[in-house]
Amino acid sequence: TNTLMGLGAYPATDPQFLGMPGMHGTVEANMAMQHCDVLLAIGARFDDRVIGDPDNFSSIPRKIIHVDIDPSSISKRVKVDVPIVGNVPDVLDEMSKLLDAGNTSPDAELLAGWWKQIDEWRAAHGLWTGRRYSQSKMIMPQQVIESLYRVTDGNAYVTSDVGQHQMFAAQYYRFDQPRRWINSGGLGTMGFGLPAAMGIKLAFPDMEVACVTGEGSIQMCIQELSACTQHQLPVKIINLNNQALGMVKQWQDMQYGSRYSQILYEDSLPDFVKLAEAYGHVGLRVEHIDELEDKLRECFSYKDRVVFVDIQVDPHEHVYPMHVAPGSMRDLWLSKTERT
């Protein structure tokens, strides 16, 4: 399992990949971290978005091996059993040599039972083993990311801003290569996505670069559409437009009885298609699911143009699974009405 910032370090299409752990991680990743015998953490920092309450996480009787180049990061939030300070490639190389030189092997029967349990979690709740989002006549944000993945053959560089769209992209775009997923992790900076996409396009002009954003985040640095023209950076902007600051709205739905404060745009949003065209770019609007994939294919057919795709998605959809403190990693909301 890879944290948000590490997606792509292990290929997501491999059967042994469990998805992202944490607050919006998969059930199978969170359950595996909760119930494993040994947890090997490489360069991870056990932040609250991954493990929740550190006291609760530490109470589980498991062994933790922690590898990090920074000694101050080890046992900073969670006490570990085997601290290893070193450069990750060197440490893993030494570990591999020790394993090869040893005369022990895993208990095949126990290991098969463990994978049987993981596969049961995955079959029941896995994001990629069935439809795990609401039924709606509107376009669901998860469907946008699924279509984006198909249209780009899973080979694009994807940036994001911060919010629900960020989590949907992390959950549903299956990164098989490292450094294809570029987003603002710890600081959670709205406005990050478009400038990041521009930088990637400058470095890799022959690659497809998609910025997955929301109508709140994209307006933080919308003026960079001018720089895209100036420096000839034909990035593709995929705007999941739900008419609100979606993640804050989700928290206000779940924690405050849907008493909304300062998160609804109502009639104050611009016409993003006209705005894109005003900067000299291509603007596309998508309002129905039956036109979604065709419009995305049209978007990526413009090889030398910036394309802004404004997609009207269901404004009431939440990101699930969702862990809410102070429970353990296995305490998850699966939908608006279901909990583990």
PEGILIN-V51611 format. One line per field, one symbol per residue. ss: DSSP state (H for helix, E for strand, L for the rest). phi: phi as a letter, one per 30 degrees, with the letter a starting at -180 (. if undefined). burial: 1 if it has 24 or more other C-alpha atoms within 12 Angstrom, else 0. Layout:
# PEGILIN-V51611
ss->???
phi->???
burial->???
This chain:
# PEGILIN-V51611
ss->LLLHHHLLLLLLLLLLLLLLLLLLLLHHHHHHHHHLLEEEEELLLLLHHHHLLHHHHHLLLLEEEEEELLHHHLLLLLLLLEEEELLHHHHHHHHHHHHHHLLLLLLHHHHHHHHHHHHHHHHHHLLLLLLLLLLLLLELHHHHHHHHHHHLLLLLEEEELLLHHHHHHHHHLLLLLLLLEELLLLLLLLLHHHHHHHHHHHHLLLLLEEEEEELLLHHHLLLHHHHHHHLLLLLEEEEEELLELHHHHHHHHHHLLLLLLLLELLLLLLLHHHHHHHLLLEEEEELLHHHHHHHHHHHHHLLLLLEEEEEEELLLLLLLLEELLLLLLLLEELLLLLEL
phi->.cdedcejdbddddeddcjdcjecddddddddddcddbccccidchdddccidddddddddbcccbcadcddddidcbdcdbdbcldeedddddddddddddccbdddddddddddddddedddbddccldcbddadddceddddededddchicddbcbcbkeeddddddcccdcbdicccaddddhcdjdddeddddddddbdccdbcccbbddddddbdddeddedechbddccccdcciaddddddddddcbiiddbibcdhccdddddddddddjcccbcbbbddceddddddeddddcbdbccccdcedcdccbdbccecddddcbdcadbcbd
burial->1111111111110000111111111111111111100011111111111111110011010011111100001110010100111000000000000000000000000000000001101100111100011100011111111111101101111111111111111111111100011111100011111111111110000011111111111110110111111000111111111111111111100100000000110000000110110010111111101001101101110001111111111111111111111011111111000001
